[in-house]
Amino acid sequence: MTNDRFTVISSDCHAGLPPDRYRDYVDPEHREVFDMALPMQKAVTDKFEHMFLVKEANEKWRSGVEAQLSGAWNYERRLEVLDGDGIAGEIVFPDGITEQNAPPFGAGLALPTEGIMPDLQWAGARAHNRWLAELCARDPVRHFGVAVCPLLWDIDRAVEEVRFGAENGLGGMLIPLLLTDEFEPYHHPRYNPFWAACEDLGIVVCFHSGPGPFSHFFGKGFPDNDQSQYPGALGVYISEVFFWTWRPLIFMLWGGVFERYSRLRASVTETGQGWLLPPIFRMLDHHYNDTFFSAKLGDYRSHLSMAPTDYFRRNCAIGASCMPRSDAEMRHQLGMKQIMWGTDYPHPEGTWPHTRPQMIDTFKGLPEDDIAAMLGGNAAEFYGFDRAELDKVGARVGPRRSSFSGGEPVP
């Protein structure tokens, strides 16, 4: 390396406009409906904020830092936060509850299918993607945009969105987690044109935690029902939410998607990887390798040339948002080449505004090459950043390597 700083990429950042400002990006034929739906969107977001963020605690956390949090849409403020955190590059997902800036018509991070009008959700997705393309174009070296793609409704339209992303500097497609059984799951050939388009155009398929079958946790009629009738619902939700994020990828691994499309890449972000992924790996390997136990179930693996975990290590990566020290210490179990650290800015559960000290707490004393890989090298390779240009930014804003020095602790 030519400098004494690490080049850092956050694998998990978020951006989105204040809801009323999406109007200019919505197709004209949908703007009248947008105007009617806007107050309802704000009301629903208020309810979700009260439940998931504890509105009073969120307001206290935001007090005095509103300007920095406006970096969710204000580009100059965003650069201030990135530079202050020591971040050279970022993967940019849509936002939602935190700054009341989810894309319209249900086209946000959760991409729900219940109570949704498909054409409108597509309109909201396109509005966000148009704006995101503008944001990322301000500095393509630093920003990797993940487009919103309501894949389930229309595969041909989804392929068109992949082409739009490729032509407009958006390198990823956020697709739904499949929370109901109304659509074919992701090992079905219905999705082959989409996988093929992503592979051909170098677009990463992205899954992000947060969505879940909310009626399972909070009851029917959520968020308007009486939550006192569902004690512990939030605890059930946070105990299961990561499972729903990993689930579609397991369908793809067993279904041979990465066998048929060997250059296709997929990432899973903010998913409790340290305590969840090793058991998933053990389960997948057991069912693939321990044929003495599984042979009686019939042939479910001859369409694969290697184990599901091998496809994962070849084709997939982990956005380890707000990564704790324990995850860093088990990095080889998780996959040294797969782990990509992230801040989750501007969400209150993220590392900002204490990113630099938390970063050091997580990685201090580990081998320098491992730190470099987890902080930025893995993400640079997986998402295809221009590493030479990004290193120039890292040399200016990145954390000093000396801040992480010290012997690796004995487990």
Sequence and secondary structure as in RCSB ss.txt:
>XXXX:A:sequence
MTNDRFTVISSDCHAGLPPDRYRDYVDPEHREVFDMALPMQKAVTDKFEHMFLVKEANEKWRSGVEAQLSGAWNY
ERRLEVLDGDGIAGEIVFPDGITEQNAPPFGAGLALPTEGIMPDLQWAGARAHNRWLAELCARDPVRHFGVAVCP
LLWDIDRAVEEVRFGAENGLGGMLIPLLLTDEFEPYHHPRYNPFWAACEDLGIVVCFHSGPGPFSHFFGKGFPDN
DQSQYPGALGVYISEVFFWTWRPLIFMLWGGVFERYSRLRASVTETGQGWLLPPIFRMLDHHYNDTFFSAKLGDY
RSHLSMAPTDYFRRNCAIGASCMPRSDAEMRHQLGMKQIMWGTDYPHPEGTWPHTRPQMIDTFKGLPEDDIAAML
GGNAAEFYGFDRAELDKVGARVGPRRSSFSGGEPVP
>XXXX:A:secstr
  SSB   EEEEEEE   GGGGGGGS GGGHHHHHHHHHHHHHHHHHHIIIII HHHHHHHHTT HHHHGGGT H
HHHHHHHHHHT SEEEEEE  TTTT   STT STT   TT  HHHHHHHHHHHHHHHHHHHHT TTTEEEEEE  
GGG HHHHHHHHHHHHHTTEEEEE     SSSS  TTSGGGHHHHHHHHHHT EEEEES    HHHHH TTTTSS
 GGGSTTHHHHHHHHHHHHHHHHHHHHHHTTHHHH TT  EEEESS HHHHHHHHHHHHHHHHH HHHHGGG  S
STT SS HHHHHHHHEEEEEET  HHHHHTHHHH TTTEEEE  TTSTTSSTTSHHHHHHHHHTTS HHHHHIII
IIHHHHHHT  HHHHHHHHHHHS BGGGG S     
